[in-house]
Amino acid sequence: MDFEYDAKTEDYRKRLLAFMDEHVYPAEPTYHTDGWEPPAALEGLKAAAKEAGLWNLFLPGDHGAGLTNLQYAPLAEITGRSPAIAPAALNCAAPDTGNMEVLADFGTDEQKERWLKPLLAGEIRSAFAMTEPQVASSDATNIGTRIDRDGDDYVINGRKFYISGAMNPNCKIFIVMGKTDVDAPRHLQQSQILVPRDTPGLTIERGMTVLGYTDGDHGGHAEMIFENVRVPATNLIGQEGGGFAISQARLGPGRIHHCMRLIGMAERALELMCTRALVRTPFGKPLAEQGVIQDWIAESRVRIEQARLLVLKAAWLMDTVGNRGAHTEIQSIKIVVPSTVEWIVDKAIQTHGAAGLGQDFPLAGLFASARMLRLADGPDEVHKRSLAHRELKRYRSHS
Ligand SMILES: Cc1cc2nc3c(=O)[nH]c(=O)nc-3n(C[C@H](O)[C@H](O)[C@H](O)COP(=O)(O)OP(=O)(O)OC[C@H]3O[C@@H](n4cnc5c(N)ncnc54)[C@H](O)[C@@H]3O)c2cc1C
């Protein structure tokens, strides 16, 4: 087993680390926004990333940098150290990455020309609209939005919420999941369709916060309504009834990207925990000399190494046996990494005292990111349920 990164990965790592030092960390103190729109500084950062050849690193094949998952993993980890800035600066931020993958894999030539091209160029942003306030959306077969065929068009009616990026006015295209045939078998009722932002009947109703944050630095999450929204039938992605399968395809890479970035968040939190513990001295000795803090530091290091190894194994499996073959490992990392990182960030916050919750350190934002990833892209319990079903299946035939 070879634990070294290859030469190409090392080269990218070196350049990305330099980019973080030169552009990303200096932007952090002034980057935040109280509103819903991304800070103006983002466009300058994108130009610098393009110039440095650090662009679309997430996308395998001809459209992107052509890296494998194993090559991209350590790079995404570095961007996770500043999760509100670096992924967007490199055009590697969710949900656009998943949307670009869907368009690259399932889009028609016309759809690629109209939407994939400007997304790859970083000219526009996009969103993926599946979750609905009225139904338990962790079971995607529950969703009620209708996509009805009417002549050469489809007509969409429904309500969605927590649609990431939708508050960003530059989010020009939505991939919407809804039902085209309620009488079909459960997993063949759904389809995905492209809806441009300016289509009549589409209303962005309100922004949705995350632990009080607007998440405006990556565009903000929205509740939105579709009322008799009419788009040409050519906007359908893939076949009618293929929506569920497309969702499954997009979520594999999306989940591992989140987990890769989470490892970087944990490294940042541990770094801050250690530096703070060395300089704060309550009761006559530095925090770093207190057993409880040393326990948190040691536990954090061990947990990061465990999590990273599992993420890298999942990445390697995706490259070698494909996303389906890596199903158990992708679910495993989605279960273990956000809660592990949440624990580490929590300990870093505690080590900082009051300042850990405030604006002088990135810890509160890191906590919100880790916490929300125990829900977004599927709650922990749903992944555990599915993993347990697969594990039990191996034994059911014997009983
Ligand atoms: C910050 C953020 C961004 C998001 N971005 C998007 C986006 O861009 N697009 C989009 O479509 N959606 C998005 N979501 C929505 C997210 O995918 C859903 O919240 C998630 O799938 C859960 O659906 P739900 O909220 O309807 O929870 P529900 O389905 O109502 O479930 C509630 C809880 O029930 C529990 N539960 C569910 N099933 C089981 C089970 N089998 N056993 C035990 N417990 C169970 C879980 O703890 C779960 O959290 C986002 C969410 C957040 C928080």
The ligand as a Gaussian input file, in Angstrom:
#p B3LYP/6-31G(d) Opt

LIG

0 1
 C      -27.500000      24.065000       4.953000
 C      -28.309000      23.133000       4.143000
 C      -28.203000      23.168000       2.756000
 C      -29.015000      22.338000       1.970000
 N      -28.942000      22.433000       0.602000
 C      -29.847000      21.754000      -0.159000
 C      -29.890000      21.956000      -1.573000
 O      -29.086000      22.699000      -2.151000
 N      -30.848000      21.330000      -2.281000
 C      -31.750000      20.490000      -1.699000
 O      -32.592000      19.950000      -2.404000
 N      -31.733000      20.272000      -0.350000
 C      -30.802000      20.888000       0.431000
 N      -30.772000      20.702000       1.800000
 C      -31.772000      19.848000       2.416000
 C      -31.270000      18.524000       2.930000
 O      -30.844000      17.688000       1.892000
 C      -32.410000      17.923000       3.751000
 O      -32.565000      18.738000       4.894000
 C      -32.170000      16.498000       4.159000
 O      -32.227000      15.649000       3.050000
 C      -33.227000      16.032000       5.189000
 O      -34.509000      16.245000       4.722000
 P      -35.551000      16.991000       5.695000
 O      -34.945000      18.268000       6.136000
 O      -36.864000      17.049000       5.001000
 O      -35.633000      16.066000       6.971000
 P      -36.715000      14.929000       7.272000
 O      -36.818000      14.027000       6.095000
 O      -37.940000      15.571000       7.778000
 O      -35.987000      14.135000       8.435000
 C      -35.846000      14.692000       9.749000
 C      -34.930000      13.834000      10.571000
 O      -35.466000      12.548000      10.703000
 C      -34.430000      11.644000      10.970000
 N      -34.633000      10.459000      10.121000
 C      -34.971000      10.410000       8.821000
 N      -35.019000       9.135000       8.400000
 C      -34.719000       8.360000       9.468000
 C      -34.597000       6.971000       9.673000
 N      -34.799000       6.093000       8.683000
 N      -34.258000       6.523000      10.915000
 C      -34.036000       7.386000      11.919000
 N      -34.137000       8.721000      11.779000
 C      -34.468000       9.200000      10.568000
 C      -33.118000      12.337000      10.659000
 O      -32.456000      12.661000      11.862000
 C      -33.562000      13.597000       9.961000
 O      -32.673000      14.669000      10.188000
 C      -29.935000      21.447000       2.597000
 C      -30.014000      21.400000       4.004000
 C      -29.207000      22.216000       4.772000
 C      -29.327000      22.159000       6.258000

